[in-house]
Amino acid sequence: MPLFVLICRDKPGALAVRQANREAHLTYAQGSCAVVLGGPFLDEGGAMCGSMLVIEAEDRAAAESWAAGDPYNKAGLFESVRIDAWKRVIG
């Protein structure tokens, strides 16, 4: 199944939104067989400021649908979401 990388950048000053929706996001991501790996980006102070996920999806539309259903996205956390097809070569 094709892989897609999601690069999600939080809106400035949205750490409280991230924290309020973290458990729902983790439940969504961990309950999905689509997620290969993922985790937060950290700013220079070590605070979470975005997300990176690698997911399996039938096609780009399915990856976009998965991203749209993420509780973080539904809560308006992200300033931007970039979705790119990706090919695993190492690891």
C-alpha positions as a printed NumPy array, in Angstrom:
array([[  0.   ,   0.   ,   0.   ],
       [  1.355,   3.49 ,  -0.809],
       [  2.893,   5.594,   1.943],
       [  2.251,   9.275,   2.585],
       [  4.04 ,  11.707,   4.88 ],
       [  1.932,  14.286,   6.698],
       [  3.787,  17.407,   7.839],
       [  1.505,  19.415,  10.106],
       [  2.524,  22.777,  11.553],
       [  0.64 ,  24.181,  14.53 ],
       [ -0.807,  27.664,  14.534],
       [  1.298,  30.047,  16.636],
       [  0.234,  30.06 ,  20.276],
       [ -1.903,  26.91 ,  19.907],
       [ -0.172,  24.689,  22.477],
       [ -3.302,  24.687,  24.67 ],
       [ -5.367,  23.389,  21.706],
       [ -2.796,  20.638,  21.158],
       [ -2.813,  19.645,  24.814],
       [ -6.621,  19.656,  25.031],
       [ -6.909,  17.318,  22.032],
       [ -3.819,  15.149,  22.534],
       [ -5.582,  12.078,  23.959],
       [ -8.19 ,  12.076,  21.181],
       [ -5.431,  12.457,  18.571],
       [ -3.405,   9.589,  20.05 ],
       [ -6.473,   7.351,  20.223],
       [ -7.261,   8.154,  16.571],
       [ -3.68 ,   7.54 ,  15.425],
       [ -3.052,   4.425,  17.519],
       [ -6.418,   2.936,  16.591],
       [ -5.605,   3.215,  12.916],
       [ -3.703,   0.515,  11.077],
       [ -2.8  ,   3.268,   8.616],
       [ -0.159,   4.891,  10.853],
       [  3.358,   3.521,  10.3  ],
       [  5.083,   6.036,  12.581],
       [  4.621,   9.521,  13.882],
       [  5.434,  12.076,  16.51 ],
       [  5.526,  15.764,  17.327],
       [  7.922,  18.424,  16.141],
       [  9.557,  20.345,  18.983],
       [ 10.478,  24.008,  19.125],
       [ 13.801,  25.207,  20.53 ],
       [ 12.335,  25.175,  24.053],
       [ 11.161,  21.571,  23.67 ],
       [  7.441,  22.376,  23.345],
       [  5.378,  20.489,  20.749],
       [  4.709,  22.643,  17.684],
       [  3.624,  20.3  ,  14.909],
       [  3.313,  16.683,  13.847],
       [  4.892,  14.305,  11.369],
       [  3.176,  11.048,  10.461],
       [  3.817,   8.364,   7.883],
       [  0.592,   6.606,   6.94 ],
       [ -0.464,   3.889,   4.548],
       [ -3.37 ,   4.859,   2.318],
       [ -4.908,   3.611,  -0.912],
       [ -4.273,   6.974,  -2.586],
       [ -3.874,  10.682,  -1.927],
       [ -7.614,  11.162,  -1.423],
       [ -7.595,   8.505,   1.322],
       [ -4.591,  10.18 ,   2.975],
       [ -6.384,  13.535,   2.841],
       [ -9.489,  11.943,   4.344],
       [ -7.448,  10.424,   7.172],
       [ -5.824,  13.798,   7.87 ],
       [ -9.213,  15.553,   7.862],
       [-10.482,  13.115,  10.505],
       [ -7.567,  13.726,  12.889],
       [ -8.917,  15.354,  16.075],
       [ -6.061,  17.885,  15.962],
       [ -7.188,  18.986,  12.508],
       [-10.848,  19.071,  13.549],
       [ -9.906,  21.273,  16.528],
       [ -8.24 ,  23.806,  14.216],
       [ -4.735,  23.213,  15.596],
       [ -2.869,  23.242,  12.314],
       [ -1.692,  26.277,  10.398],
       [ -0.768,  23.989,   7.506],
       [ -0.944,  20.329,   6.516],
       [  1.311,  19.047,   3.76 ],
       [  0.767,  15.553,   2.365],
       [  3.431,  13.999,   0.136],
       [  3.675,  10.52 ,  -1.38 ],
       [  6.739,   8.79 ,   0.068],
       [  8.818,   5.736,  -0.801],
       [ 10.615,   3.833,   1.968],
       [ 14.173,   2.998,   0.949],
       [ 15.972,   2.614,   4.295],
       [ 14.561,   1.086,   7.463]])
